[in-house]
Amino acid sequence: MKISYVYDEGPRKEDNYLIKDNLAGVFDGANSRTNFIDQQGLSGGQLAAQIVKDTFALDDRSLQDLAILANQNLKSQMMAHGVDTND
């Protein structure tokens, strides 16, 4: 199977994508509600999309299991960075 894609990495894009084996996904980082920027210069939305993408790239667990793990990883990392996760 051939997969073609277009991805615009503009200056404020907070989305990410993954194409790996039999998995293709798009991760919407959503626009940040705060001015948070991490040590690598990523906004909260960019960081969130990257964390979720990295989790889905880990292995071949079920999509449901990966989604649960991605949410756990996301919350853990946001809390570690001092981002309020109560909204």
N, CA, C and O of each residue as an XYZ file, in Angstrom:
348
protein
N       0.836     -1.159      0.000
C       0.000      0.000      0.000
C       0.893      1.239      0.000
O       1.887      1.293      0.724
N       0.541      2.221     -0.804
C       1.273      3.479     -0.847
C       0.462      4.535     -0.106
O      -0.737      4.690     -0.337
N       1.134      5.258      0.788
C       0.484      6.320      1.536
C       1.127      7.634      1.142
O       2.347      7.784      1.208
N       0.305      8.582      0.733
C       0.776      9.923      0.422
C       0.189     10.881      1.447
O      -0.913     10.665      1.953
N       0.930     11.937      1.750
C       0.420     12.890      2.730
C       1.016     14.261      2.486
O       2.061     14.404      1.851
N       0.328     15.265      3.005
C       0.802     16.641      2.984
C       0.744     17.128      4.417
O      -0.267     16.957      5.098
N       1.822     17.733      4.873
C       1.867     18.224      6.248
C       2.548     19.576      6.250
O       3.709     19.689      5.856
N       1.846     20.591      6.686
C       2.380     21.949      6.752
C       2.858     22.208      8.175
O       2.050     22.209      9.104
N       4.159     22.428      8.361
C       4.726     22.667      9.681
C       4.821     24.155      9.992
O       5.825     24.600     10.549
N       3.819     24.918      9.651
C       3.844     26.358      9.872
C       4.249     26.734     11.283
O       4.365     25.866     12.148
N       4.466     28.020     11.527
C       5.035     28.468     12.803
C       4.162     28.188     14.025
O       4.706     28.064     15.122
N       2.860     28.083     13.897
C       1.994     27.864     15.058
C       1.187     26.579     14.961
O       0.170     26.439     15.640
N       1.615     25.654     14.141
C       0.909     24.377     14.026
C       1.161     23.557     15.268
O       2.302     23.420     15.711
N       0.104     23.015     15.831
C       0.246     22.203     17.032
C      -0.246     20.778     16.787
O      -0.663     20.093     17.721
N      -0.197     20.342     15.552
C      -0.630     19.001     15.185
C       0.591     18.126     14.914
O       1.705     18.621     14.744
N       0.359     16.828     14.877
C       1.421     15.883     14.578
C       0.779     14.692     13.884
O      -0.441     14.536     13.918
N       1.583     13.861     13.261
C       1.045     12.676     12.601
C       2.011     11.518     12.770
O       3.188     11.700     13.083
N       1.474     10.307     12.552
C       2.268      9.089     12.659
C       1.872      8.146     11.533
O       0.689      7.872     11.330
N       2.850      7.660     10.813
C       2.642      6.593      9.831
C       3.659      5.521     10.168
O       4.860      5.712      9.980
N       3.172      4.387     10.671
C       4.064      3.318     11.119
C       3.379      1.979     10.889
O       2.272      1.745     11.374
N       4.039      1.113     10.154
C       3.500     -0.222      9.869
C       2.054     -0.096      9.375
O       1.803      0.522      8.341
N       1.110     -0.681     10.112
C      -0.289     -0.630      9.669
C      -1.089      0.431     10.431
O      -2.315      0.348     10.509
N      -0.400      1.422     10.989
C      -1.058      2.458     11.777
C      -0.796      3.826     11.173
O       0.344      4.174     10.866
N      -1.851      4.592     11.006
C      -1.734      5.986     10.567
C      -2.620      6.814     11.482
O      -3.776      6.463     11.718
N      -2.088      7.899     11.990
C      -2.873      8.732     12.892
C      -2.501     10.195     12.793
O      -1.380     10.551     12.430
N      -3.467     11.034     13.122
C      -3.270     12.473     13.186
C      -3.593     12.890     14.605
O      -4.628     12.508     15.152
N      -2.706     13.677     15.205
C      -2.852     14.074     16.593
C      -2.988     15.584     16.663
O      -2.039     16.311     16.369
N      -4.156     16.054     17.046
C      -4.469     17.471     17.106
C      -4.055     18.007     18.468
O      -4.667     17.672     19.482
N      -3.021     18.835     18.492
C      -2.522     19.384     19.742
C      -3.406     20.471     20.313
O      -3.209     20.865     21.463
N      -4.356     20.964     19.572
C      -5.241     22.051     19.996
C      -4.422     23.283     20.348
O      -3.263     23.175     20.748
N      -5.010     24.417     20.203
C      -4.302     25.651     20.543
C      -4.183     25.769     22.050
O      -5.141     25.523     22.783
N      -3.016     26.142     22.497
C      -2.768     26.284     23.923
C      -3.603     27.413     24.497
O      -3.788     28.454     23.865
N      -4.100     27.194     25.694
C      -4.860     28.235     26.383
C      -3.947     29.101     27.241
O      -4.381     30.109     27.799
N      -2.698     28.710     27.342
C      -1.726     29.468     28.134
C      -0.528     29.790     27.253
O      -0.475     29.379     26.094
N       0.403     30.503     27.786
C       1.625     30.839     27.057
C       2.750     29.874     27.388
O       3.921     30.232     27.267
N       2.418     28.654     27.806
C       3.413     27.669     28.191
C       4.328     27.321     27.017
O       3.860     27.061     25.908
N       5.629     27.319     27.274
C       6.638     26.866     26.316
C       7.620     26.003     27.100
O       8.108     26.429     28.147
N       7.922     24.790     26.611
C       8.846     23.908     27.327
C      10.296     24.235     26.970
O      10.563     25.186     26.235
N      11.230     23.437     27.497
C      12.654     23.692     27.305
C      13.083     23.596     25.844
O      14.073     24.213     25.453
N      12.344     22.822     25.021
C      12.677     22.683     23.603
C      11.921     23.697     22.732
O      12.018     23.657     21.506
N      11.173     24.601     23.366
C      10.439     25.614     22.622
C       9.070     25.175     22.144
O       8.460     25.850     21.314
N       8.567     24.036     22.661
C       7.250     23.547     22.246
C       6.153     24.169     23.096
O       6.296     24.303     24.312
N       5.061     24.547     22.451
C       3.891     25.026     23.185
C       3.204     23.832     23.845
O       3.546     22.682     23.567
N       2.249     24.103     24.705
C       1.509     23.021     25.357
C       0.821     22.113     24.357
O       0.813     20.894     24.530
N       0.243     22.689     23.314
C      -0.433     21.892     22.284
C       0.538     21.033     21.496
O       0.250     19.874     21.196
N       1.692     21.604     21.158
C       2.710     20.834     20.437
C       3.237     19.702     21.301
O       3.420     18.583     20.822
N       3.480     19.988     22.570
C       3.965     18.971     23.494
C       2.942     17.854     23.645
O       3.299     16.676     23.633
N       1.673     18.220     23.788
C       0.611     17.220     23.930
C       0.539     16.306     22.709
O       0.461     15.085     22.848
N       0.566     16.892     21.522
C       0.507     16.088     20.298
C       1.706     15.158     20.194
O       1.565     14.013     19.763
N       2.892     15.639     20.587
C       4.101     14.813     20.523
C       4.039     13.658     21.520
O       4.423     12.536     21.190
N       3.561     13.921     22.733
C       3.445     12.869     23.750
C       2.504     11.772     23.281
O       2.812     10.587     23.412
N       1.369     12.158     22.740
C       0.380     11.167     22.281
C       0.927     10.399     21.081
O       0.787      9.178     21.015
N       1.539     11.092     20.145
C       2.150     10.413     18.993
C       3.181      9.396     19.446
O       3.170      8.254     18.986
N       4.076      9.799     20.347
C       5.120      8.902     20.827
C       4.530      7.670     21.512
O       5.080      6.575     21.391
N       3.434      7.835     22.218
C       2.786      6.703     22.885
C       2.216      5.732     21.860
O       2.389      4.521     21.996
N       1.542      6.243     20.842
C       0.967      5.365     19.820
C       2.047      4.662     19.006
O       1.797      3.595     18.446
N       3.233      5.239     18.932
C       4.323      4.635     18.173
C       5.025      3.519     18.944
O       5.860      2.816     18.375
N       4.705      3.342     20.224
C       5.412      2.384     21.078
C       5.335      0.940     20.595
O       6.362      0.286     20.418
N       4.129      0.449     20.385
C       3.984     -0.976     20.093
C       2.649     -1.259     19.424
O       1.991     -0.349     18.920
N       2.256     -2.520     19.425
C       1.044     -2.919     18.703
C      -0.109     -3.273     19.634
O      -0.905     -4.157     19.317
N      -0.213     -2.603     20.766
C      -1.375     -2.804     21.642
C      -2.633     -2.365     20.906
O      -2.550     -1.762     19.836
N      -3.781     -2.660     21.468
C      -5.035     -2.237     20.857
C      -5.112     -0.709     20.872
O      -4.475     -0.058     21.700
N      -5.889     -0.147     19.957
C      -6.045      1.304     19.917
C      -6.618      1.827     21.232
O      -6.232      2.897     21.704
N      -7.537      1.069     21.818
C      -8.120      1.484     23.090
C      -7.047      1.531     24.185
O      -6.977      2.498     24.944
N      -6.222      0.498     24.264
C      -5.157      0.476     25.269
C      -4.156      1.603     25.047
O      -3.701      2.228     26.004
N      -3.813      1.866     23.791
C      -2.884      2.955     23.488
C      -3.494      4.310     23.840
O      -2.796      5.200     24.325
N      -4.788      4.467     23.598
C      -5.453      5.732     23.927
C      -5.468      5.956     25.440
O      -5.237      7.071     25.907
N      -5.735      4.913     26.190
C      -5.719      5.026     27.655
C      -4.318      5.385     28.135
O      -4.153      6.281     28.962
N      -3.310      4.685     27.616
C      -1.923      4.959     27.995
C      -1.506      6.368     27.574
O      -0.814      7.055     28.325
N      -1.914      6.801     26.393
C      -1.579      8.148     25.914
C      -2.166      9.200     26.845
O      -1.494     10.181     27.165
N      -3.400      9.015     27.281
C      -4.015      9.966     28.208
C      -3.280      9.992     29.541
O      -3.092     11.059     30.126
N      -2.864      8.827     30.025
C      -2.107      8.766     31.276
C      -0.761      9.478     31.122
O      -0.364     10.264     31.982
N      -0.064      9.195     30.015
C       1.225      9.841     29.763
C       1.085     11.352     29.621
O       1.902     12.118     30.132
N       0.042     11.763     28.924
C      -0.199     13.189     28.715
C      -0.433     13.897     30.040
O       0.172     14.935     30.308
N      -1.308     13.340     30.870
C      -1.587     13.967     32.160
C      -0.324     14.011     33.017
O      -0.038     15.029     33.647
N       0.419     12.933     33.043
C       1.640     12.873     33.834
C       2.642     13.936     33.398
O       3.214     14.633     34.235
N       2.854     14.062     32.090
C       3.815     15.039     31.574
C       3.342     16.481     31.782
O       4.148     17.358     32.094
N       2.053     16.726     31.612
C       1.523     18.071     31.832
C       1.689     18.465     33.295
O       2.070     19.596     33.596
N       1.403     17.535     34.204
C       1.578     17.817     35.628
C       3.042     18.058     35.954
O       3.361     18.945     36.745
N       3.947     17.270     35.347
C       5.384     17.437     35.579
C       5.873     18.800     35.101
O       6.842     19.338     35.636
N       5.200     19.359     34.092
C       5.574     20.671     33.562
C       4.797     21.796     34.255
O       4.951     22.965     33.901
N       3.959     21.442     35.246
C       3.215     22.460     35.980
C       2.020     23.006     35.255
O       1.548     24.094     35.586
N       1.502     22.278     34.257
C       0.338     22.717     33.501
C      -0.914     22.268     34.246
O      -1.026     21.098     34.611
N      -1.850     23.173     34.475
C      -3.104     22.856     35.168
C      -3.940     21.930     34.299
O      -4.304     22.289     33.179
N      -4.247     20.740     34.806
C      -5.014     19.747     34.037
C      -6.450     19.627     34.518
O      -7.136     18.669     34.162
N      -6.919     20.576     35.316
C      -8.261     20.477     35.882
C      -9.374     20.960     34.968
O     -10.543     20.712     35.261
N      -9.057     21.643     33.867
C     -10.109     22.134     32.955
C     -10.673     21.027     32.113
O     -11.562     21.264     31.295
